[in-house]
Amino acid sequence: MNPVGAATISTLPMMSGNEHPPLDRPSERFRADLRTVGLQSAGGLRSPMAASAVRLRDDSAQRPLPLLSVSNLENLPDPEPAVDFAFFREPLKRNETLLNQWGEAASAGSQSEAWGRFVDDISARFFKGSRKQRVMDALMLCIDVLPPNRRADALACLLADGEEGMAAAEEFWEYIGLDRIPEADKDRVRELIRQYEIGM
């Protein structure tokens, strides 16, 4: 045997099947790194704690916003006219003295001192600077606040007070109506409505 050949063979490093030959050129080492990264990525295990995104709905198509129907806006009921006189109506409900004053003045009649004093009193307290027509409108729209047995007298007094009272009754009687008049006074009120031609 050639001693040189034997020595040469014995000094060669032995490599197992799992070892890679050394790479001398940088380009070869770079390709090897890429292969290693690719293997790690392909063979990686998914963590059970990893969050997963689930699409719940398709947002690609925009949904139109609901629009209010124009017909619904046009069909809204008109506000009750009495709302415009809440500044008088609400305190009146809680003022027993003022209600009694109104009832007694209405019973005394439109030409009585009691009626004139009552109108002057509420004009100064609630209607400063307002025309008499506004005061009569408020009284007409508050007849239902009076005790039922006082309402026919209040209507009669307004009608007999003059053109402002008649104008108030003409405009707002439909919001009072016979339903708010006690049965015992309905015939009297019907006669007043005919006499002053309210709603005709």
Backbone as JSON Lines, residues from 0, in Angstrom:
{"i":0,"aa":"M","n":[0.86,-1.19,0.0],"ca":[0.0,0.0,0.0],"c":[0.89,1.22,0.0]}
{"i":1,"aa":"N","n":[0.44,2.22,-0.71],"ca":[1.19,3.47,-0.77],"c":[1.02,4.19,0.54]}
{"i":2,"aa":"P","n":[2.12,4.43,1.27],"ca":[2.01,5.08,2.58],"c":[1.45,6.48,2.48]}
{"i":3,"aa":"V","n":[1.8,7.14,1.42],"ca":[1.28,8.51,1.29],"c":[-0.22,8.48,1.1]}
{"i":4,"aa":"G","n":[-0.68,7.54,0.26],"ca":[-2.12,7.44,0.04],"c":[-2.86,7.07,1.28]}
{"i":5,"aa":"A","n":[-2.26,6.16,2.09],"ca":[-2.93,5.77,3.33],"c":[-3.02,6.91,4.29]}
{"i":6,"aa":"A","n":[-1.91,7.64,4.39],"ca":[-1.92,8.78,5.31],"c":[-2.92,9.82,4.87]}
{"i":7,"aa":"T","n":[-2.99,9.97,3.57],"ca":[-3.93,10.98,3.07],"c":[-5.35,10.59,3.38]}
{"i":8,"aa":"I","n":[-5.67,9.32,3.21],"ca":[-7.03,8.86,3.47],"c":[-7.35,8.95,4.94]}
{"i":9,"aa":"S","n":[-6.36,8.59,5.79],"ca":[-6.64,8.58,7.23],"c":[-6.82,9.97,7.8]}
{"i":10,"aa":"T","n":[-6.24,10.98,7.16],"ca":[-6.34,12.34,7.7],"c":[-7.56,13.08,7.19]}
{"i":11,"aa":"L","n":[-8.32,12.52,6.23],"ca":[-9.54,13.21,5.75],"c":[-10.61,13.15,6.82]}
{"i":12,"aa":"P","n":[-11.24,14.22,7.1],"ca":[-12.31,14.23,8.13],"c":[-13.5,13.41,7.69]}
{"i":13,"aa":"M","n":[-14.03,12.66,8.62],"ca":[-15.2,11.82,8.34],"c":[-16.47,12.63,8.64]}
{"i":14,"aa":"M","n":[-17.45,12.62,7.74],"ca":[-18.71,13.4,7.91],"c":[-19.88,12.44,7.98]}
{"i":15,"aa":"S","n":[-20.73,12.69,8.9],"ca":[-21.95,11.88,9.0],"c":[-22.94,12.33,7.95]}
{"i":16,"aa":"G","n":[-23.99,11.54,7.79],"ca":[-25.0,11.87,6.78],"c":[-25.76,13.14,7.08]}
{"i":17,"aa":"N","n":[-25.78,13.6,8.37],"ca":[-26.55,14.79,8.74],"c":[-25.75,16.06,8.61]}
{"i":18,"aa":"E","n":[-24.44,15.95,8.38],"ca":[-23.62,17.14,8.31],"c":[-23.52,17.62,6.88]}
{"i":19,"aa":"H","n":[-23.4,18.96,6.74],"ca":[-23.28,19.57,5.42],"c":[-21.83,19.9,5.17]}
{"i":20,"aa":"P","n":[-21.38,19.77,3.94],"ca":[-20.0,20.14,3.63],"c":[-19.79,21.62,3.84]}
{"i":21,"aa":"P","n":[-18.6,22.01,4.22],"ca":[-18.34,23.44,4.44],"c":[-18.51,24.23,3.16]}
{"i":22,"aa":"L","n":[-19.03,25.43,3.32],"ca":[-19.26,26.3,2.18],"c":[-18.24,27.41,2.21]}
{"i":23,"aa":"D","n":[-17.47,27.49,1.12],"ca":[-16.38,28.46,1.1],"c":[-16.82,29.79,0.52]}
{"i":24,"aa":"R","n":[-17.75,29.78,-0.44],"ca":[-18.11,31.03,-1.1],"c":[-19.32,31.68,-0.4]}
{"i":25,"aa":"P","n":[-19.32,33.0,-0.27],"ca":[-20.45,33.69,0.4],"c":[-21.79,33.42,-0.26]}
{"i":26,"aa":"S","n":[-21.78,33.29,-1.6],"ca":[-23.05,33.07,-2.29],"c":[-23.65,31.74,-1.91]}
{"i":27,"aa":"E","n":[-22.78,30.73,-1.7],"ca":[-23.3,29.42,-1.3],"c":[-23.86,29.47,0.11]}
{"i":28,"aa":"R","n":[-23.16,30.22,1.0],"ca":[-23.69,30.34,2.37],"c":[-25.04,31.07,2.38]}
{"i":29,"aa":"F","n":[-25.19,32.08,1.51],"ca":[-26.45,32.83,1.44],"c":[-27.61,31.94,0.98]}
{"i":30,"aa":"R","n":[-27.33,31.08,-0.04],"ca":[-28.38,30.17,-0.51],"c":[-28.74,29.16,0.57]}
{"i":31,"aa":"A","n":[-27.75,28.74,1.32],"ca":[-28.02,27.79,2.4],"c":[-28.89,28.43,3.47]}
{"i":32,"aa":"D","n":[-28.62,29.7,3.79],"ca":[-29.44,30.4,4.78],"c":[-30.88,30.52,4.32]}
{"i":33,"aa":"L","n":[-31.07,30.8,3.03],"ca":[-32.43,30.91,2.5],"c":[-33.17,29.59,2.6]}
{"i":34,"aa":"R","n":[-32.46,28.48,2.3],"ca":[-33.09,27.16,2.41],"c":[-33.48,26.87,3.85]}
{"i":35,"aa":"T","n":[-32.6,27.26,4.77],"ca":[-32.9,27.02,6.2],"c":[-34.13,27.8,6.64]}
{"i":36,"aa":"V","n":[-34.18,29.09,6.23],"ca":[-35.34,29.91,6.59],"c":[-36.61,29.34,5.99]}
{"i":37,"aa":"G","n":[-36.53,28.9,4.75],"ca":[-37.71,28.32,4.11],"c":[-38.2,27.09,4.81]}
{"i":38,"aa":"L","n":[-37.28,26.25,5.25],"ca":[-37.68,25.05,5.97],"c":[-38.32,25.39,7.3]}
{"i":39,"aa":"Q","n":[-37.75,26.37,8.01],"ca":[-38.32,26.74,9.3],"c":[-39.71,27.33,9.15]}
{"i":40,"aa":"S","n":[-39.91,28.14,8.1],"ca":[-41.22,28.75,7.9],"c":[-42.25,27.71,7.52]}
{"i":41,"aa":"A","n":[-41.85,26.78,6.63],"ca":[-42.81,25.78,6.18],"c":[-43.14,24.79,7.26]}
{"i":42,"aa":"G","n":[-42.2,24.51,8.11],"ca":[-42.45,23.48,9.12],"c":[-42.8,24.03,10.47]}
{"i":43,"aa":"G","n":[-42.99,25.36,10.58],"ca":[-43.28,25.95,11.88],"c":[-44.64,25.52,12.4]}
{"i":44,"aa":"L","n":[-44.77,25.41,13.71],"ca":[-46.03,25.05,14.34],"c":[-46.81,26.3,14.71]}
{"i":45,"aa":"R","n":[-48.14,26.27,14.56],"ca":[-48.98,27.42,14.9],"c":[-49.28,27.42,16.38]}
{"i":46,"aa":"S","n":[-49.03,28.55,17.02],"ca":[-49.28,28.65,18.45],"c":[-50.78,28.64,18.72]}
{"i":47,"aa":"P","n":[-51.22,27.89,19.73],"ca":[-52.66,27.89,20.04],"c":[-53.14,29.23,20.56]}
{"i":48,"aa":"M","n":[-52.2,30.13,20.98],"ca":[-52.58,31.44,21.48],"c":[-52.65,32.48,20.38]}
{"i":49,"aa":"A","n":[-52.29,32.1,19.15],"ca":[-52.27,33.08,18.07],"c":[-53.69,33.52,17.75]}
{"i":50,"aa":"A","n":[-53.85,34.82,17.55],"ca":[-55.17,35.36,17.23],"c":[-55.5,35.1,15.78]}
{"i":51,"aa":"S","n":[-56.74,34.79,15.52],"ca":[-57.18,34.57,14.15],"c":[-58.28,35.56,13.83]}
{"i":52,"aa":"A","n":[-58.19,36.18,12.68],"ca":[-59.19,37.16,12.26],"c":[-60.29,36.46,11.49]}
{"i":53,"aa":"V","n":[-61.53,36.74,11.87],"ca":[-62.69,36.15,11.2],"c":[-63.54,37.27,10.64]}
{"i":54,"aa":"R","n":[-63.84,37.26,9.37],"ca":[-64.68,38.28,8.75],"c":[-66.14,38.01,9.09]}
{"i":55,"aa":"L","n":[-66.73,38.96,9.73],"ca":[-68.12,38.78,10.14],"c":[-69.1,39.23,9.07]}
{"i":56,"aa":"R","n":[-68.74,40.26,8.32],"ca":[-69.62,40.73,7.27],"c":[-68.8,41.39,6.18]}
{"i":57,"aa":"D","n":[-69.39,41.52,5.07],"ca":[-68.72,42.13,3.93],"c":[-68.96,43.62,3.96]}
{"i":58,"aa":"D","n":[-67.89,44.37,4.26],"ca":[-68.01,45.82,4.32],"c":[-67.71,46.49,2.99]}
{"i":59,"aa":"S","n":[-67.48,45.68,1.98],"ca":[-67.12,46.28,0.7],"c":[-68.28,47.06,0.1]}
{"i":60,"aa":"A","n":[-69.5,46.61,0.38],"ca":[-70.67,47.32,-0.14],"c":[-71.22,48.22,0.95]}
{"i":61,"aa":"Q","n":[-71.28,49.5,0.72],"ca":[-71.79,50.44,1.71],"c":[-73.3,50.35,1.79]}
{"i":62,"aa":"R","n":[-73.78,50.31,3.02],"ca":[-75.22,50.24,3.22],"c":[-75.79,51.65,3.35]}
{"i":63,"aa":"P","n":[-76.88,51.96,2.66],"ca":[-77.44,53.31,2.77],"c":[-78.04,53.55,4.14]}
{"i":64,"aa":"L","n":[-77.91,54.77,4.65],"ca":[-78.5,55.13,5.93],"c":[-80.0,55.26,5.78]}
{"i":65,"aa":"P","n":[-80.78,54.88,6.84],"ca":[-82.23,55.03,6.74],"c":[-82.61,56.49,6.67]}
{"i":66,"aa":"L","n":[-83.56,56.82,5.83],"ca":[-84.01,58.19,5.65],"c":[-85.42,58.34,6.21]}
{"i":67,"aa":"L","n":[-85.68,59.5,6.83],"ca":[-87.02,59.79,7.3],"c":[-87.94,60.01,6.11]}
{"i":68,"aa":"S","n":[-89.1,59.42,6.19],"ca":[-90.06,59.59,5.11],"c":[-90.61,61.0,5.11]}
{"i":69,"aa":"V","n":[-90.65,61.6,3.93],"ca":[-91.2,62.95,3.83],"c":[-92.66,62.96,4.2]}
{"i":70,"aa":"S","n":[-93.37,61.89,3.84],"ca":[-94.8,61.83,4.17],"c":[-95.01,61.79,5.67]}
{"i":71,"aa":"N","n":[-94.09,61.13,6.42],"ca":[-94.22,61.1,7.87],"c":[-94.06,62.49,8.46]}
{"i":72,"aa":"L","n":[-93.13,63.28,7.88],"ca":[-92.93,64.64,8.38],"c":[-94.15,65.5,8.1]}
{"i":73,"aa":"E","n":[-94.76,65.31,6.95],"ca":[-95.92,66.12,6.59],"c":[-97.16,65.74,7.38]}
{"i":74,"aa":"N","n":[-97.21,64.51,7.88],"ca":[-98.4,64.03,8.59],"c":[-98.31,64.21,10.1]}
{"i":75,"aa":"L","n":[-97.28,64.91,10.59],"ca":[-97.19,65.15,12.02],"c":[-98.38,65.99,12.47]}
{"i":76,"aa":"P","n":[-98.97,65.66,13.61],"ca":[-100.13,66.43,14.07],"c":[-99.73,67.84,14.46]}
{"i":77,"aa":"D","n":[-100.63,68.78,14.25],"ca":[-100.39,70.16,14.67],"c":[-100.35,70.22,16.2]}
{"i":78,"aa":"P","n":[-99.52,71.08,16.76],"ca":[-99.49,71.2,18.23],"c":[-100.78,71.82,18.75]}
{"i":79,"aa":"E","n":[-101.15,71.42,19.92],"ca":[-102.34,71.99,20.54],"c":[-102.11,73.49,20.78]}
{"i":80,"aa":"P","n":[-103.06,74.34,20.4],"ca":[-102.86,75.79,20.6],"c":[-102.63,76.17,22.06]}
{"i":81,"aa":"A","n":[-103.14,75.36,22.97],"ca":[-102.97,75.69,24.39],"c":[-101.51,75.66,24.82]}
{"i":82,"aa":"V","n":[-100.67,74.97,24.06],"ca":[-99.25,74.91,24.4],"c":[-98.65,76.31,24.4]}
{"i":83,"aa":"D","n":[-99.16,77.18,23.54],"ca":[-98.63,78.55,23.47],"c":[-98.95,79.36,24.72]}
{"i":84,"aa":"F","n":[-99.87,78.86,25.53],"ca":[-100.28,79.6,26.73],"c":[-99.96,78.82,28.0]}
{"i":85,"aa":"A","n":[-98.96,77.95,27.92],"ca":[-98.59,77.15,29.09],"c":[-98.13,78.04,30.25]}
{"i":86,"aa":"F","n":[-97.55,79.19,29.93],"ca":[-97.08,80.11,30.98],"c":[-98.23,80.62,31.84]}
{"i":87,"aa":"F","n":[-99.45,80.57,31.3],"ca":[-100.64,80.97,32.06],"c":[-101.41,79.75,32.56]}
{"i":88,"aa":"R","n":[-101.53,78.77,31.71],"ca":[-102.36,77.6,32.0],"c":[-101.82,76.79,33.18]}
{"i":89,"aa":"E","n":[-100.52,76.55,33.21],"ca":[-99.96,75.7,34.27],"c":[-100.07,76.35,35.65]}
{"i":90,"aa":"P","n":[-99.69,77.63,35.81],"ca":[-99.91,78.25,37.12],"c":[-101.39,78.32,37.51]}
{"i":91,"aa":"L","n":[-102.25,78.5,36.5],"ca":[-103.68,78.57,36.78],"c":[-104.19,77.27,37.4]}
{"i":92,"aa":"K","n":[-103.69,76.15,36.93],"ca":[-104.12,74.85,37.47],"c":[-103.82,74.73,38.96]}
{"i":93,"aa":"R","n":[-102.75,75.37,39.39],"ca":[-102.32,75.23,40.79],"c":[-102.8,76.37,41.68]}
{"i":94,"aa":"N","n":[-103.53,77.33,41.1],"ca":[-103.94,78.51,41.87],"c":[-105.45,78.47,42.08]}
{"i":95,"aa":"E","n":[-105.85,77.9,43.2],"ca":[-107.27,77.77,43.49],"c":[-107.94,79.13,43.64]}
{"i":96,"aa":"T","n":[-107.22,80.08,44.21],"ca":[-107.79,81.42,44.4],"c":[-108.1,82.09,43.07]}
{"i":97,"aa":"L","n":[-107.17,81.98,42.12],"ca":[-107.38,82.58,40.82],"c":[-108.51,81.89,40.06]}
{"i":98,"aa":"L","n":[-108.61,80.57,40.2],"ca":[-109.71,79.85,39.56],"c":[-111.06,80.29,40.13]}
{"i":99,"aa":"N","n":[-111.12,80.46,41.43],"ca":[-112.37,80.92,42.05],"c":[-112.71,82.34,41.6]}
{"i":100,"aa":"Q","n":[-111.68,83.19,41.48],"ca":[-111.9,84.55,41.02],"c":[-112.46,84.56,39.6]}
{"i":101,"aa":"W","n":[-111.92,83.71,38.75],"ca":[-112.43,83.62,37.38],"c":[-113.87,83.11,37.36]}
{"i":102,"aa":"G","n":[-114.14,82.06,38.11],"ca":[-115.49,81.51,38.13],"c":[-116.52,82.51,38.63]}
{"i":103,"aa":"E","n":[-116.2,83.23,39.69],"ca":[-117.14,84.21,40.23],"c":[-117.32,85.39,39.27]}
{"i":104,"aa":"A","n":[-116.23,85.81,38.62],"ca":[-116.33,86.92,37.67],"c":[-117.17,86.52,36.47]}
{"i":105,"aa":"A","n":[-117.01,85.27,35.99],"ca":[-117.8,84.81,34.85],"c":[-119.28,84.73,35.21]}
{"i":106,"aa":"S","n":[-119.58,84.29,36.43],"ca":[-120.98,84.22,36.87],"c":[-121.59,85.61,36.97]}
{"i":107,"aa":"A","n":[-120.77,86.6,37.32],"ca":[-121.27,87.97,37.45],"c":[-121.53,88.61,36.09]}
{"i":108,"aa":"G","n":[-120.89,88.13,35.04],"ca":[-121.15,88.64,33.7],"c":[-120.06,89.57,33.2]}
{"i":109,"aa":"S","n":[-120.03,89.74,31.89],"ca":[-118.95,90.5,31.24],"c":[-118.99,91.99,31.56]}
{"i":110,"aa":"Q","n":[-120.15,92.5,31.99],"ca":[-120.26,93.92,32.3],"c":[-120.03,94.21,33.78]}
{"i":111,"aa":"S","n":[-119.72,93.19,34.55],"ca":[-119.57,93.36,35.99],"c":[-118.18,93.89,36.36]}
{"i":112,"aa":"E","n":[-118.13,94.5,37.54],"ca":[-116.84,94.97,38.05],"c":[-115.9,93.8,38.33]}
{"i":113,"aa":"A","n":[-116.45,92.68,38.77],"ca":[-115.63,91.51,39.08],"c":[-114.92,91.0,37.82]}
{"i":114,"aa":"W","n":[-115.64,91.01,36.69],"ca":[-115.03,90.54,35.45],"c":[-113.91,91.5,34.99]}
{"i":115,"aa":"G","n":[-114.18,92.79,35.03],"ca":[-113.17,93.76,34.63],"c":[-111.92,93.66,35.51]}
{"i":116,"aa":"R","n":[-112.14,93.47,36.82],"ca":[-111.0,93.36,37.73],"c":[-110.19,92.09,37.46]}
{"i":117,"aa":"F","n":[-110.9,91.01,37.18],"ca":[-110.2,89.75,36.89],"c":[-109.36,89.86,35.62]}
{"i":118,"aa":"V","n":[-109.91,90.42,34.56],"ca":[-109.17,90.57,33.31],"c":[-107.96,91.48,33.5]}
{"i":119,"aa":"D","n":[-108.15,92.58,34.23],"ca":[-107.02,93.48,34.49],"c":[-105.94,92.78,35.31]}
{"i":120,"aa":"D","n":[-106.35,91.97,36.26],"ca":[-105.39,91.28,37.13],"c":[-104.51,90.31,36.34]}
{"i":121,"aa":"I","n":[-105.13,89.44,35.55],"ca":[-104.32,88.46,34.81],"c":[-103.52,89.13,33.69]}
{"i":122,"aa":"S","n":[-104.04,90.24,33.15],"ca":[-103.28,90.96,32.11],"c":[-101.99,91.51,32.68]}
{"i":123,"aa":"A","n":[-102.06,92.06,33.9],"ca":[-100.87,92.63,34.52],"c":[-99.89,91.54,34.96]}
{"i":124,"aa":"R","n":[-100.4,90.4,35.4],"ca":[-99.53,89.34,35.93],"c":[-98.94,88.44,34.85]}
{"i":125,"aa":"F","n":[-99.7,88.17,33.8],"ca":[-99.26,87.17,32.82],"c":[-99.12,87.7,31.4]}
{"i":126,"aa":"F","n":[-99.72,88.84,31.09],"ca":[-99.77,89.29,29.69],"c":[-99.32,90.75,29.54]}
{"i":127,"aa":"K","n":[-98.27,91.12,30.22],"ca":[-97.79,92.5,30.14],"c":[-97.44,92.86,28.7]}
{"i":128,"aa":"G","n":[-98.0,93.96,28.24],"ca":[-97.71,94.42,26.88],"c":[-98.49,93.71,25.79]}
{"i":129,"aa":"S","n":[-99.33,92.74,26.14],"ca":[-100.09,92.0,25.13],"c":[-101.43,92.68,24.85]}
{"i":130,"aa":"R","n":[-101.94,92.43,23.67],"ca":[-103.26,92.94,23.32],"c":[-104.35,92.14,24.05]}
{"i":131,"aa":"K","n":[-105.52,92.72,24.15],"ca":[-106.63,92.04,24.82],"c":[-106.98,90.74,24.11]}
{"i":132,"aa":"Q","n":[-106.79,90.71,22.79],"ca":[-107.12,89.49,22.04],"c":[-106.34,88.29,22.56]}
{"i":133,"aa":"R","n":[-105.09,88.51,22.9],"ca":[-104.28,87.4,23.41],"c":[-104.8,86.92,24.76]}
{"i":134,"aa":"V","n":[-105.26,87.82,25.57],"ca":[-105.83,87.44,26.88],"c":[-107.1,86.61,26.67]}
{"i":135,"aa":"M","n":[-107.95,87.04,25.75],"ca":[-109.19,86.3,25.49],"c":[-108.9,84.92,24.89]}
{"i":136,"aa":"D","n":[-107.89,84.85,24.02],"ca":[-107.5,83.55,23.46],"c":[-107.07,82.59,24.57]}
{"i":137,"aa":"A","n":[-106.28,83.1,25.5],"ca":[-105.8,82.26,26.6],"c":[-106.96,81.77,27.46]}
{"i":138,"aa":"L","n":[-107.9,82.65,27.77],"ca":[-109.04,82.25,28.59],"c":[-109.89,81.19,27.87]}
{"i":139,"aa":"M","n":[-110.07,81.37,26.57],"ca":[-110.85,80.39,25.82],"c":[-110.19,79.02,25.86]}
{"i":140,"aa":"L","n":[-108.88,78.98,25.72],"ca":[-108.16,77.71,25.69],"c":[-107.91,77.13,27.07]}
{"i":141,"aa":"C","n":[-108.35,77.85,28.11],"ca":[-108.19,77.35,29.48],"c":[-109.53,77.11,30.16]}
{"i":142,"aa":"I","n":[-110.62,77.17,29.4],"ca":[-111.93,76.93,30.0],"c":[-111.99,75.57,30.67]}
{"i":143,"aa":"D","n":[-111.3,74.58,30.09],"ca":[-111.35,73.23,30.65],"c":[-110.6,73.12,31.97]}
{"i":144,"aa":"V","n":[-109.83,74.14,32.35],"ca":[-109.15,74.12,33.65],"c":[-110.13,74.46,34.77]}
{"i":145,"aa":"L","n":[-111.16,75.21,34.43],"ca":[-112.19,75.56,35.42],"c":[-112.96,74.32,35.88]}
{"i":146,"aa":"P","n":[-113.55,74.37,37.06],"ca":[-114.47,73.3,37.46],"c":[-115.59,73.18,36.42]}
{"i":147,"aa":"P","n":[-116.08,71.97,36.14],"ca":[-117.08,71.79,35.08],"c":[-118.3,72.68,35.21]}
{"i":148,"aa":"N","n":[-118.75,72.94,36.42],"ca":[-119.97,73.74,36.58],"c":[-119.74,75.22,36.32]}
{"i":149,"aa":"R","n":[-118.49,75.64,36.09],"ca":[-118.18,77.04,35.8],"c":[-117.93,77.29,34.3]}
{"i":150,"aa":"R","n":[-117.85,76.26,33.51],"ca":[-117.39,76.4,32.14],"c":[-118.41,77.08,31.23]}
{"i":151,"aa":"A","n":[-119.67,76.78,31.39],"ca":[-120.69,77.43,30.56],"c":[-120.73,78.93,30.84]}
{"i":152,"aa":"D","n":[-120.63,79.32,32.11],"ca":[-120.6,80.74,32.45],"c":[-119.39,81.43,31.84]}
{"i":153,"aa":"A","n":[-118.23,80.76,31.87],"ca":[-117.02,81.35,31.31],"c":[-117.16,81.57,29.81]}
{"i":154,"aa":"L","n":[-117.75,80.6,29.11],"ca":[-117.95,80.76,27.67],"c":[-118.92,81.9,27.39]}
{"i":155,"aa":"A","n":[-120.02,81.95,28.13],"ca":[-121.01,83.02,27.93],"c":[-120.39,84.39,28.17]}
{"i":156,"aa":"C","n":[-119.53,84.49,29.18],"ca":[-118.9,85.76,29.5],"c":[-117.94,86.2,28.39]}
{"i":157,"aa":"L","n":[-117.18,85.26,27.87],"ca":[-116.26,85.58,26.77],"c":[-117.02,86.06,25.54]}
{"i":158,"aa":"L","n":[-118.11,85.37,25.2],"ca":[-118.88,85.74,24.02],"c":[-119.51,87.12,24.16]}
{"i":159,"aa":"A","n":[-119.93,87.45,25.37],"ca":[-120.6,88.74,25.6],"c":[-119.61,89.88,25.84]}
{"i":160,"aa":"D","n":[-118.34,89.57,25.99],"ca":[-117.35,90.59,26.33],"c":[-117.07,91.53,25.16]}
{"i":161,"aa":"G","n":[-117.24,91.06,23.95],"ca":[-116.96,91.91,22.8],"c":[-116.34,91.1,21.67]}
{"i":162,"aa":"E","n":[-115.83,91.81,20.69],"ca":[-115.33,91.13,19.49],"c":[-114.12,90.25,19.77]}
{"i":163,"aa":"E","n":[-113.3,90.61,20.76],"ca":[-112.13,89.78,21.07],"c":[-112.55,88.42,21.62]}
{"i":164,"aa":"G","n":[-113.55,88.43,22.51],"ca":[-114.04,87.17,23.05],"c":[-114.7,86.31,21.99]}
{"i":165,"aa":"M","n":[-115.47,86.93,21.11],"ca":[-116.12,86.19,20.03],"c":[-115.08,85.61,19.06]}
{"i":166,"aa":"A","n":[-114.04,86.39,18.77],"ca":[-112.99,85.91,17.87],"c":[-112.26,84.72,18.48]}
{"i":167,"aa":"A","n":[-112.02,84.77,19.79],"ca":[-111.35,83.65,20.46],"c":[-112.21,82.39,20.41]}
{"i":168,"aa":"A","n":[-113.52,82.55,20.65],"ca":[-114.42,81.4,20.6],"c":[-114.51,80.84,19.19]}
{"i":169,"aa":"E","n":[-114.56,81.71,18.2],"ca":[-114.65,81.28,16.81],"c":[-113.43,80.45,16.41]}
{"i":170,"aa":"E","n":[-112.27,80.87,16.87],"ca":[-111.04,80.18,16.47],"c":[-110.77,78.9,17.26]}
{"i":171,"aa":"F","n":[-111.13,78.9,18.54],"ca":[-110.66,77.81,19.4],"c":[-111.77,76.93,19.99]}
{"i":172,"aa":"W","n":[-113.02,77.19,19.65],"ca":[-114.09,76.37,20.22],"c":[-113.92,74.89,19.88]}
{"i":173,"aa":"E","n":[-113.42,74.6,18.7],"ca":[-113.26,73.2,18.3],"c":[-112.33,72.44,19.23]}
{"i":174,"aa":"Y","n":[-111.43,73.14,19.92],"ca":[-110.51,72.47,20.84],"c":[-111.14,72.27,22.22]}
{"i":175,"aa":"I","n":[-112.27,72.92,22.46],"ca":[-112.99,72.74,23.72],"c":[-114.14,71.77,23.48]}
{"i":176,"aa":"G","n":[-115.13,72.21,22.71],"ca":[-116.21,71.32,22.31],"c":[-117.16,70.96,23.44]}
{"i":177,"aa":"L","n":[-118.26,70.35,23.06],"ca":[-119.29,69.98,24.04],"c":[-118.83,68.86,24.96]}
{"i":178,"aa":"D","n":[-117.83,68.11,24.56],"ca":[-117.37,67.01,25.41],"c":[-116.82,67.51,26.74]}
{"i":179,"aa":"R","n":[-116.39,68.76,26.8],"ca":[-115.83,69.31,28.04],"c":[-116.89,70.06,28.85]}
{"i":180,"aa":"I","n":[-118.1,70.06,28.37],"ca":[-119.2,70.75,29.06],"c":[-120.06,69.71,29.77]}
{"i":181,"aa":"P","n":[-120.4,69.93,31.03],"ca":[-121.24,68.94,31.74],"c":[-122.61,68.82,31.08]}
{"i":182,"aa":"E","n":[-123.21,67.66,31.25],"ca":[-124.48,67.35,30.59],"c":[-125.55,68.38,30.93]}
{"i":183,"aa":"A","n":[-125.57,68.86,32.16],"ca":[-126.6,69.81,32.58],"c":[-126.51,71.14,31.84]}
{"i":184,"aa":"D","n":[-125.34,71.47,31.29],"ca":[-125.15,72.77,30.62],"c":[-125.06,72.66,29.1]}
{"i":185,"aa":"K","n":[-125.17,71.46,28.56],"ca":[-124.98,71.29,27.12],"c":[-126.02,72.07,26.3]}
{"i":186,"aa":"D","n":[-127.28,72.02,26.7],"ca":[-128.3,72.73,25.93],"c":[-128.05,74.24,25.94]}
{"i":187,"aa":"R","n":[-127.66,74.76,27.07],"ca":[-127.36,76.19,27.16],"c":[-126.2,76.57,26.24]}
{"i":188,"aa":"V","n":[-125.17,75.74,26.23],"ca":[-124.0,76.03,25.39],"c":[-124.36,75.9,23.91]}
{"i":189,"aa":"R","n":[-125.18,74.92,23.57],"ca":[-125.62,74.81,22.17],"c":[-126.34,76.08,21.72]}
{"i":190,"aa":"E","n":[-127.15,76.61,22.61],"ca":[-127.88,77.83,22.28],"c":[-126.92,79.01,22.11]}
{"i":191,"aa":"L","n":[-125.89,79.1,22.96],"ca":[-124.89,80.16,22.82],"c":[-124.15,80.05,21.49]}
{"i":192,"aa":"I","n":[-123.8,78.84,21.1],"ca":[-123.08,78.62,19.85],"c":[-123.94,79.06,18.66]}
{"i":193,"aa":"R","n":[-125.24,78.74,18.72],"ca":[-126.15,79.17,17.65],"c":[-126.34,80.68,17.66]}
{"i":194,"aa":"Q","n":[-126.5,81.24,18.86],"ca":[-126.75,82.67,18.98],"c":[-125.6,83.51,18.42]}
{"i":195,"aa":"Y","n":[-124.39,83.1,18.72],"ca":[-123.22,83.86,18.27],"c":[-122.61,83.3,16.98]}
{"i":196,"aa":"E","n":[-123.3,82.31,16.42],"ca":[-122.91,81.73,15.13],"c":[-121.44,81.28,15.13]}
{"i":197,"aa":"I","n":[-121.07,80.57,16.17],"ca":[-119.71,80.06,16.28],"c":[-119.57,78.8,15.42]}
{"i":198,"aa":"G","n":[-118.6,78.79,14.55],"ca":[-118.36,77.64,13.69],"c":[-119.33,77.53,12.54]}
{"i":199,"aa":"M","n":[-120.06,78.57,12.23],"ca":[-121.03,78.53,11.13],"c":[-120.55,79.34,9.93]}
